[in-house]
Amino acid sequence: MLRSLGQRPVTGSDEDPRVAELRTAVSRLRRELAALPAEFPDRAIAEDELAAMAAMTISGTPETPRLQRSLLLIAGAIGSVSALAPGLTGVRNAVDLFGERRS
């Protein structure tokens, strides 16, 4: 996990490390959601928003308000499913990397 906004990817690419972190967190939560056998009413909403977030990581640096909106929808959709709490926390932490930089 990248801990600092100043870190660069080891591969030598010029990819924003925040985008890589978000991509990893979204992918992890998507896998956990897919593996969850339980059905719940808002599952499709969570799946759609996770797919949207994954798409945002492909086209460069995502827009922070859009990321925050998707996170809110995902949290509302799966917030009561305790098995997904760690994955949701990972996505939230990755979205927080895109917040305003503090001096």
C-alpha positions as CSV (number, residue, x, y, z in Angstrom):
1,M,0.0,0.0,0.0
2,L,1.3,3.4,-0.8
3,R,1.6,5.5,2.3
4,S,2.7,8.9,0.9
5,L,1.5,11.0,-2.0
6,G,5.2,11.6,-2.8
7,Q,5.9,8.0,-3.6
8,R,6.3,7.0,-7.2
9,P,5.5,3.5,-8.7
10,V,8.5,1.2,-8.7
11,T,7.9,0.1,-12.3
12,G,9.2,3.4,-13.7
13,S,5.8,4.4,-15.2
14,D,4.5,7.9,-14.7
15,E,1.2,6.7,-13.3
16,D,-0.2,8.6,-10.3
17,P,0.3,6.4,-7.2
18,R,-3.1,7.5,-6.0
19,V,-4.8,6.1,-9.1
20,A,-2.9,2.8,-8.6
21,E,-4.0,2.6,-5.0
22,L,-7.6,3.3,-6.0
23,R,-7.5,0.7,-8.7
24,T,-6.2,-1.9,-6.3
25,A,-8.7,-1.1,-3.6
26,V,-11.7,-1.1,-6.0
27,S,-10.5,-4.4,-7.6
28,R,-10.2,-6.0,-4.1
29,L,-13.7,-4.9,-3.1
30,R,-15.2,-6.0,-6.4
31,R,-13.7,-9.5,-5.9
32,E,-15.0,-9.6,-2.3
33,L,-18.4,-8.6,-3.4
34,A,-18.5,-11.1,-6.2
35,A,-17.5,-13.9,-3.8
36,L,-20.2,-13.0,-1.3
37,P,-23.0,-15.5,-1.6
38,A,-25.6,-13.4,0.1
39,E,-28.0,-11.3,-2.0
40,F,-29.1,-7.9,-0.7
41,P,-31.3,-5.3,-2.3
42,D,-28.7,-2.7,-3.3
43,R,-26.0,-5.1,-4.5
44,A,-26.5,-4.0,-8.2
45,I,-25.9,-0.4,-7.2
46,A,-22.6,-1.3,-5.4
47,E,-21.5,-3.3,-8.4
48,D,-22.3,-0.5,-10.9
49,E,-20.5,2.1,-8.9
50,L,-17.5,-0.1,-8.4
51,A,-17.4,-0.6,-12.1
52,A,-17.6,3.1,-12.7
53,M,-14.8,3.7,-10.3
54,A,-12.7,1.1,-12.0
55,A,-13.3,2.8,-15.3
56,M,-12.3,6.2,-13.8
57,T,-8.9,4.8,-13.0
58,I,-8.2,3.9,-16.6
59,S,-8.6,7.4,-18.0
60,G,-6.2,9.2,-15.8
61,T,-6.8,11.1,-12.6
62,P,-10.5,10.8,-11.6
63,E,-12.6,13.8,-10.5
64,T,-12.7,13.9,-6.7
65,P,-16.4,14.9,-6.5
66,R,-17.4,11.9,-8.7
67,L,-15.2,9.6,-6.6
68,Q,-16.8,10.8,-3.4
69,R,-20.3,10.4,-4.9
70,S,-19.5,6.8,-5.9
71,L,-18.1,6.1,-2.5
72,L,-21.2,7.4,-0.8
73,L,-23.5,5.2,-3.0
74,I,-21.3,2.1,-2.4
75,A,-21.2,2.7,1.3
76,G,-25.0,3.1,1.4
77,A,-25.5,0.0,-0.7
78,I,-23.2,-2.3,1.3
79,G,-22.7,-0.5,4.5
80,S,-24.6,-3.1,6.6
81,V,-22.7,-6.1,5.1
82,S,-19.9,-6.5,7.7
83,A,-17.9,-9.0,5.6
84,L,-17.3,-6.1,3.1
85,A,-16.3,-3.5,5.7
86,P,-12.5,-3.9,5.3
87,G,-12.7,-3.7,1.5
88,L,-15.0,-0.6,1.8
89,T,-12.5,1.0,4.2
90,G,-9.7,0.4,1.6
91,V,-11.7,2.1,-1.1
92,R,-12.5,5.0,1.3
93,N,-8.9,5.4,2.2
94,A,-7.9,5.4,-1.5
95,V,-10.6,8.0,-2.3
96,D,-9.3,10.2,0.6
97,L,-5.9,10.3,-1.2
98,F,-7.6,12.6,-3.8
99,G,-8.8,15.1,-1.2
100,E,-7.5,18.6,-0.9
101,R,-3.8,18.7,-0.1
102,R,-3.1,20.3,3.2
103,S,-0.1,22.5,3.7
